[in-house]
Amino acid sequence: MVLVTAASLQDPQGALRAFAGLEPHAERLLKIYADGRYAGNLPGLVQNLSGWDLEIVKRPDGQKGFVVLPKRWIVERTFAWLGKCRRLSKDYEFQPESSRAMIQWAMVRHMLRRLAPT
């Protein structure tokens, strides 16, 4: 699922749009991990609307500086993979549909290289 929105859209609102688009295709989805930006009433909304468990991954209280957070590195690793695609290294696209297509193309390319290495 790829959703590209305007920068003016707040993250929790974008997440609700993404979850709405994901629902028909995710019968086996049970748990979603999110960072602290999605805390508040979003986990309850997601639970009520779709039955998914939205778990917020936060840094430990009082922790200063960098700390590796469980499950968070998966997202950061995926962004690093996408950043290797020259077209996604900067925001060159004017249309959200073009950005979405480039992200999907980059992930298909990445998956194919992992499935059938040269």
N, C-alpha and C positions, 0 to 999 in steps of 0.2 A: 504494500500500500504506500503510495507516494502522494502527498498533498502539498502543493506549493501555494502559499498565500501571500498577501501583501504584508509588508513589514509592520503596518499599522494594526494588524489583527493581534490581539493578545494571545499568548501561548495557550491558556486554558480553553479559550474559544476555538482556536485552531484544533486543539485536541478533540473537542467534542465533534467537530466536523469530520476529523479523521476517523474517529470511532464509529460515527454514523455510516461512513462509507465502507468501513471494514466489516461491520456486523454481518451482512449477508454471506461473507466469504470465510468466516472464522468460526466454524462450528466447534473446533477443538481448542480454541483459545480460552484459557482459564485465568491467567495472571499476566499483568502488564506492569513493567517497572518504569518509573518516571523519577525525575529529579525534583528537588524541593520547590521548583517554580510551579509545580502542579498540585501542591498541597492546598488545603482549604476544603471546599465542598465538592471538588471534582471527583475524588475517589468514591464518595457516596452517590453522586449522580451516575457515574459509570456503573456502579454495582446495581443501582435501581433500574437503569435503562437496559443493560445488557447482561448482567449477572457476572461480569468480569471483575476480578480482584485487582484494583489498581494500587500497587505498593509503592510508596514514596521512599526513595533511597536518599538518605541524608548523611551528611558528615557527622561524626560523633560530637556531642555537645562539648564546647570548650576547645575543640581541635583548631589549631592555627596552622596555616600553610597547606601544602599539598598532602593529600591522603588518597590512596587508592580505594575507591568505593566499590562494593560488590555490584556486579551487573552493569555499572555505569561505563566500565571500560569497553563493553561490547558496542555501545553507541559510538564512543569516541573512535574505536578501531574502524567502524564502518565509515565514519566521516573521513578518516585518513585514507581508506580505500578509494572513496569517491574523489578525494582531492588529488589522487594520482592521475585522474582523467583530465587531460589538458583543458577540455571544454568546461569542466566544472571547477577548475582552479580559481576562477574569478566568476563573477556573475555577469556573463555576457548576454544572457537572454533577455528579451523585452517582454515576452509573453509567458505566463505561468505554465501554459501547456508545453512550450518548448523546454522549459526547465525540467518539467516532469518527465518528458520523453528522454532527455539527456541523462537524468538520474537512472531511469529504468534501463536504458541502453548500457550505461556503465556497470550496473549491477549484473545484467545478463552476461556481459563480457567477462566480468570478474568470476561469476559462477562457472562459466564455460572453461575458463583457464584453470580453475580448481578441479573441475571434473575430468578434463582431458588435457593434462599438462603436456607440453611439447617435449 
